[in-house]
């Protein structure tokens, strides 16, 4: 799920709450949400945890998550096998 969709579901103040939880500036979270800047890798795991995996690392880095977190490749394969 995209950050913007997550914030829509969570309601007013969700971006500020997330920023406080992960130790980021609200303005940075706003930029990430609007696509002005990519989410830095160092915040991706924290966002995934703070959103109870509603926004995953793969969602935040759809084109390069395999290079950043190669351990997720095997996990994705296992999960795909369970869903079949």
C-alpha positions, 0 to 999 in steps of 0.5 A: 500500500502507498503511504498516501493510501495509508494516511487516507485510511488513518485519518487526520494527523496520521502523517505527523504520528508516523513521523514521530514514531519513526523519528522523521520530520513531518515535512519529510514524510509529506515529501515521501507521501507526495512522491517528491522524494523517495523514502530513505532506506533507513526509514523503510523498516520503521515505516513497515513496523509502525504501520503493522506492515500495511505499508511494506518495504516492497511498497516503499521501494518497488524497483529495488527492494530485492537489492536492498533486502535480499532476504525478502526474496525467499520470504516472498517465494514462501508466501507465494507458495502458501497462497497458491 
